[in-house]
Amino acid sequence: MGVIKALGGLIFVAFAVAFTYYNLQPGEVRFYNVSVKLPMFLLVFISAGLGFTLPVIYYQLRERVLVSREERIYRLLNLFWRDYLGKAFDILRKLLTVEEFLPFYIRTKKEFGESLDVQLDLYNKGIAETALAEITFRKDLEEAKILLENALGKNQRNQKARKLLRSVYMLYGEYEKAENLQREILKEVEKERKAKEERALASILAEKYMQDKDELILKELWSLPVSKTSGALLSSMVGGGEVFEAAYTLGILPEVIKIMEEKNLLTPELLNLIENYRNAIPDEVMYYVYLKLNMKEKIGELNIKLEELKKVMEKDGELLELVRIWECEECGKEYTKYNSVCRNCLGVNTYRIKRGERGDNRPLEKAG
């Protein structure tokens, strides 16, 4: 290897000497009224040297800035995880010229219980508005909506803002806007999350169909993966048995049946289909089914474990609408009625039947 390097060095020197010899004739360089004559080979070396040296100097200086910022970030994280929040906050304030640090800043301020002093006009990527909307929507949904719309106005490809705003539109019943955003989300979603987002689209379209009764929507729904909301809608139609089977396979059949009950999609004709999957449906859900179909004699056969529902049953169904039969599997918030979106965390398709004392209320065996 040393010999090869030496040989390469000799070749380079020989080339340089030859180049110098054949380019000794002078060349003139002019700049305004100044004129300088230099050997041509020297002009070539100066030009090449400047062309190489200036970018190197620029990137070296840039790298020093990045290294300095990296050291600050490391110091910030070190202090934050050791719970020196005051010192961490001092460093963080110096980094706020970079918009990506703003969500971290907001969370730190929240930890201190201090009011936010964020100037949104300083930033142009929509990250600031998105971060603020995340902590605003529980208190003021309208303000969160404005923030998220502003965020997308600055950057249409802000995927997080799209998802949050889609959920807000769904809560407002603005399904057309929610659908448009969801289609944009699906264009750029990671492969691993595609099925989940397609189910979100299915829920939006199901809600929209129940509002508009557009047959084109229904046609697309049959081609999408089954969600809890779309499963409830499609199961009530001709050919719904296949959807029942798909919901059973996905483990969402209890939710689908309860949604059917709430949306007044249950019919006596569907009872045989439901009974085929009886072992996969908790007694809490069957209570609502029998009540809806006026089959009160069947209620005595049920073994209800949910204490809240048991107390209401003892009073002959009084205050039934106040029973929190649903819970969000993401944040644990409990609800009395189904919604495709959790108001507490903006999760889509996250409602499930609340678990009783048995733990898991979804038996896996299908009735014969």
Stockholm file with secondary structure:
# STOCKHOLM 1.0

chainA/1-368         MGVIKALGGLIFVAFAVAFTYYNLQPGEVRFYNVSVKLPMFLLVFISAGLGFTLPVIYYQLRERVLVSREERIYRLLNLFWRDYLGKAFDILRKLLTVEEFLPFYIRTKKEFGESLDVQLDLYNKGIAETALAEITFRKDLEEAKILLENALGKNQRNQKARKLLRSVYMLYGEYEKAENLQREILKEVEKERKAKEERALASILAEKYMQDKDELILKELWSLPVSKTSGALLSSMVGGGEVFEAAYTLGILPEVIKIMEEKNLLTPELLNLIENYRNAIPDEVMYYVYLKLNMKEKIGELNIKLEELKKVMEKDGELLELVRIWECEECGKEYTKYNSVCRNCLGVNTYRIKRGERGDNRPLEKAG
#=GR chainA/1-368 SS CHHHHHHHHHHHHHHHHHHHHHTCSEEEEEETTEEEEEEHHHHHHHHHHHHHHHHHHHHHHHHHHHHHHHHHHHHHHHHHHTTCHHHHHHHHHHTTTSGGGHHHHHHHHHHHTCCCCCCGGGCCSSHHHHHHHHHHTTTCHHHHHHHHHHHHHHCTTCHHHHHHHHHHHHHHTCHHHHHHHHHHHHHHCCGGGHHHHHHHHHHHHHHHHHHHCCHHHHHHHHHSCCCHHHHHHHHTSTTHHHHHHHHHHHTCHHHHHHHHHHTTCCCGGGHHHHHHTGGGSCHHHHHHHHHHTTCGGGGGGCCCCCHHHHHHHHTTTTTGGGCCCEEETTTCCEESSCCSBCTTTCCBSCEEECCCTTSCCCCCCCCC
#=GC SS_cons         CHHHHHHHHHHHHHHHHHHHHHTCSEEEEEETTEEEEEEHHHHHHHHHHHHHHHHHHHHHHHHHHHHHHHHHHHHHHHHHHTTCHHHHHHHHHHTTTSGGGHHHHHHHHHHHTCCCCCCGGGCCSSHHHHHHHHHHTTTCHHHHHHHHHHHHHHCTTCHHHHHHHHHHHHHHTCHHHHHHHHHHHHHHCCGGGHHHHHHHHHHHHHHHHHHHCCHHHHHHHHHSCCCHHHHHHHHTSTTHHHHHHHHHHHTCHHHHHHHHHHTTCCCGGGHHHHHHTGGGSCHHHHHHHHHHTTCGGGGGGCCCCCHHHHHHHHTTTTTGGGCCCEEETTTCCEESSCCSBCTTTCCBSCEEECCCTTSCCCCCCCCC
//
